């Protein structure tokens, strides 16, 4: 199975924390869209282990974490990879240039 079709069928959990942070950081954003935005980012290869590539500065990460971002770069999601599934751990705002 290629990586794109795997993404379509893999189990992707969205944590309550990721939904709360999305609602807090992006008022009016429909948190039900997190699953679709993460899958779209992965398909488009907007995913990296390097926080800086995702437009983030200091913060946590582990060897199982990846960061993916929306096409417009507005939202960044921390995604933890497990053998049979992935989980969206939190939602962040991408660092603004010059900030």
C-alpha positions in Angstrom: 0.0 0.0 0.0 1.5 3.4 -0.9 1.8 6.2 1.6 -1.1 8.2 0.2 -3.6 5.4 0.4 -2.3 4.4 3.9 -3.1 8.0 5.1 -6.7 7.6 3.8 -7.3 4.5 5.9 -5.1 4.9 8.9 -6.6 5.6 12.3 -6.1 9.3 13.2 -7.2 10.3 16.7 -7.6 13.9 17.6 -7.0 14.6 21.2 -9.3 16.8 23.3 -6.3 19.0 23.9 -5.8 19.6 20.2 -9.5 20.6 19.8 -9.4 22.9 22.9 -6.2 24.6 21.6 -7.7 25.0 18.2 -10.8 26.6 19.6 -8.7 28.9 21.8 -6.1 29.9 19.3 -8.5 30.2 16.3 -11.8 31.5 17.5 -14.6 30.3 15.2 -12.6 27.5 13.7 -14.5 24.3 13.2 -12.5 21.7 15.2 -14.1 18.9 13.2 -11.8 20.0 10.3 -8.6 19.0 12.1 -8.7 15.4 10.8 -9.1 16.6 7.2 -6.4 19.3 7.5 -3.9 16.8 9.0 -4.6 14.2 6.3 -4.3 16.9 3.6 -1.0 18.1 5.0 0.4 14.6 5.1 -0.7 13.9 1.5 0.9 17.1 0.4 4.1 16.2 2.3 3.8 19.2 4.6 5.1 17.2 7.5 8.5 17.3 9.2 10.2 16.1 12.4 12.0 19.5 12.5 10.0 22.2 14.3 11.7 24.9 12.4 10.5 23.5 9.0 7.0 23.8 10.4 7.6 27.4 11.3 7.8 26.8 15.1 10.4 27.9 17.6 11.1 26.4 21.0 8.9 23.7 22.5 8.6 20.1 23.1 8.9 17.2 20.8 9.9 13.5 20.9 11.2 11.1 18.4 7.7 10.0 17.7 6.4 13.5 16.9 5.9 15.1 13.5 4.6 18.6 12.7 2.3 19.3 9.8 0.8 22.5 8.7 -2.1 23.8 6.6 -1.5 25.0 3.1 -1.9 28.7 4.2 0.6 28.0 7.0 -1.9 29.3 9.6 -2.2 26.2 11.8 0.4 23.7 12.8 -0.5 20.3 14.3 1.8 18.1 16.4 1.2 14.5 15.4 2.4 11.5 17.4 3.1 8.4 15.3 2.3 4.9 16.7 2.6 1.6 14.9 -1.1 1.3 14.0 -2.3 4.8 14.3 -1.5 8.5 14.6 -2.7 11.1 17.1 -3.0 14.8 16.8 -1.6 16.0 20.2 -2.0 19.8 19.9 -2.8 22.7 17.6 -0.4 25.7 17.3 -0.2 29.0 15.6 2.7 29.2 13.2 5.4 31.7 14.1 5.1 34.9 12.2 8.1 36.2 10.4 10.0 38.8 12.4 8.2 37.8 15.6 
